[in-house]
Amino acid sequence: MSTATDHDSTARTALGPATIAQLLAAVAVAAGGVLHLQDWNDEKKDLPSQIPGVWVVQEGFLLNVAASLLLAVLLVATAFGALRAVHRLVIAAALGLELASIAALVLSRGSGIFGWQEKGAGYKDRAGQVLTVEIVAVVLLVVAFALTYARTRRCD
């Protein structure tokens, strides 16, 4: 026979759709950061400083790595109820990072961004992986935000 206490503990440990979407988003955000780190280490860190806009990838990629990993940790923490006051803000910040990263990637392969341009590079190899992971992260973050918002509205 089930008691109210059993039901309460099960409800607290069950992962709902919003939590699952947010945890998957955290994985995608972290993966994007790891891919940026690999690309920086393999191709970007030793580029000559004379190349126009090279700082965009040399410093920008490391900023992306740091922000991605920090936001991934915060996404996991807020998914499990920590930092409730900033829960939606963390999701929004991660969404902003991913959208900015996608925009920078697309611009770098077109008109350029802050002097950096990779015309003709396309989206093969790691750039395609980064774009795919970041698009997946955006979709998951939007879903997590919407489900979290809906859950919050139901509780009010």
C-alpha positions as CSV (number, residue, x, y, z in Angstrom):
1,M,0.0,0.0,0.0
2,S,1.3,3.4,-1.0
3,T,1.4,6.2,1.6
4,A,1.5,9.9,1.0
5,T,5.1,10.0,2.1
6,D,6.0,7.4,-0.6
7,H,4.2,9.4,-3.2
8,D,5.9,12.7,-2.2
9,S,9.4,11.2,-2.4
10,T,8.7,9.6,-5.8
11,A,7.4,12.9,-7.1
12,R,10.5,14.7,-5.9
13,T,12.9,12.3,-7.6
14,A,11.0,11.8,-10.9
15,L,12.5,13.7,-13.8
16,G,9.8,15.6,-15.7
17,P,10.0,16.7,-19.3
18,A,11.3,20.2,-18.4
19,T,14.2,18.7,-16.3
20,I,15.1,16.2,-19.0
21,A,15.1,18.9,-21.7
22,Q,17.3,21.1,-19.5
23,L,19.7,18.3,-18.7
24,L,20.0,17.4,-22.4
25,A,20.5,21.1,-23.2
26,A,23.3,21.2,-20.6
27,V,25.0,18.3,-22.4
28,A,24.7,20.0,-25.8
29,V,26.0,23.3,-24.4
30,A,29.0,21.6,-22.8
31,A,29.6,19.7,-26.1
32,G,29.7,22.9,-28.0
33,G,32.3,24.3,-25.6
34,V,34.4,21.1,-25.9
35,L,34.2,21.3,-29.7
36,H,35.4,25.0,-29.5
37,L,38.3,23.9,-27.3
38,Q,39.3,21.1,-29.6
39,D,39.2,23.5,-32.6
40,W,41.1,26.2,-30.8
41,N,43.8,23.6,-29.7
42,D,44.1,21.9,-33.1
43,E,43.9,24.9,-35.4
44,K,43.4,28.3,-33.9
45,K,45.8,28.9,-31.0
46,D,49.0,29.1,-33.1
47,L,47.7,31.3,-35.9
48,P,49.9,34.3,-36.6
49,S,48.8,37.6,-35.0
50,Q,49.1,39.3,-38.4
51,I,45.9,37.7,-39.7
52,P,43.1,40.2,-39.5
53,G,40.7,39.5,-36.7
54,V,42.6,36.4,-35.4
55,W,41.7,37.5,-31.9
56,V,38.1,36.5,-32.6
57,V,39.0,32.8,-32.7
58,Q,42.0,32.9,-30.4
59,E,40.3,34.6,-27.4
60,G,36.7,34.2,-28.5
61,F,36.9,30.4,-28.6
62,L,38.3,30.3,-25.1
63,L,35.6,32.6,-23.8
64,N,33.0,30.4,-25.5
65,V,34.6,27.3,-23.8
66,A,34.5,29.0,-20.3
67,A,30.9,30.3,-20.8
68,S,29.7,27.0,-22.2
69,L,31.0,25.0,-19.3
70,L,29.9,27.4,-16.6
71,L,26.4,27.6,-18.1
72,A,26.2,23.8,-18.5
73,V,27.0,23.4,-14.8
74,L,24.4,26.1,-13.9
75,L,21.8,24.3,-16.1
76,V,22.3,21.1,-14.3
77,A,22.2,22.8,-10.9
78,T,19.0,24.7,-11.7
79,A,17.4,21.6,-13.2
80,F,17.6,20.0,-9.8
81,G,16.2,23.0,-7.9
82,A,19.3,25.0,-6.9
83,L,19.3,28.7,-7.5
84,R,15.6,28.8,-8.1
85,A,15.6,32.6,-8.4
86,V,17.7,32.6,-11.5
87,H,16.5,29.4,-13.1
88,R,14.9,31.0,-16.2
89,L,17.7,33.5,-16.4
90,V,20.3,30.7,-16.7
91,I,18.3,29.1,-19.5
92,A,18.0,32.5,-21.3
93,A,21.8,33.1,-20.8
94,A,22.6,29.7,-22.3
95,L,20.2,30.4,-25.2
96,G,21.9,33.8,-25.8
97,L,25.3,32.2,-25.8
98,E,24.3,29.5,-28.3
99,L,22.5,32.0,-30.6
100,A,25.5,34.3,-30.5
101,S,27.9,31.5,-31.3
102,I,25.8,30.3,-34.2
103,A,25.6,33.9,-35.5
104,A,29.4,34.3,-35.2
105,L,30.0,31.0,-37.1
106,V,27.7,32.0,-39.9
107,L,29.1,35.5,-40.2
108,S,32.7,34.1,-40.2
109,R,31.9,32.1,-43.3
110,G,30.3,35.1,-45.0
111,S,31.0,38.7,-44.6
112,G,33.2,38.2,-41.5
113,I,33.0,39.1,-37.9
114,F,35.3,41.7,-36.3
115,G,37.8,41.2,-39.2
116,W,37.8,37.4,-39.0
117,Q,36.7,35.6,-42.1
118,E,36.8,32.0,-43.3
119,K,35.3,32.4,-46.7
120,G,34.8,29.2,-48.6
121,A,35.3,27.1,-45.5
122,G,31.8,25.9,-45.4
123,Y,30.5,23.8,-42.6
124,K,32.5,20.6,-43.0
125,D,34.4,18.9,-40.3
126,R,34.2,20.5,-36.9
127,A,32.3,23.6,-38.0
128,G,29.4,21.4,-39.0
129,Q,29.6,19.5,-35.8
130,V,29.6,22.8,-33.8
131,L,26.6,24.1,-35.8
132,T,24.6,20.9,-35.3
133,V,25.3,20.7,-31.6
134,E,24.5,24.4,-31.1
135,I,21.2,24.1,-33.0
136,V,20.2,21.1,-30.9
137,A,21.1,23.1,-27.8
138,V,18.9,26.0,-28.9
139,V,15.9,23.7,-29.6
140,L,16.4,22.0,-26.2
141,L,16.8,25.3,-24.4
142,V,13.6,26.7,-25.9
143,V,11.7,23.5,-25.0
144,A,13.1,23.6,-21.4
145,F,12.3,27.3,-21.1
146,A,8.7,26.8,-22.4
147,L,8.1,23.8,-20.1
148,T,9.6,25.6,-17.1
149,Y,7.5,28.6,-17.8
150,A,4.3,26.5,-18.2
151,R,5.1,24.6,-15.0
152,T,5.6,27.9,-13.1
153,R,2.4,29.3,-14.4
154,R,0.4,26.2,-13.3
155,C,1.9,26.5,-9.8
156,D,0.9,30.2,-9.4
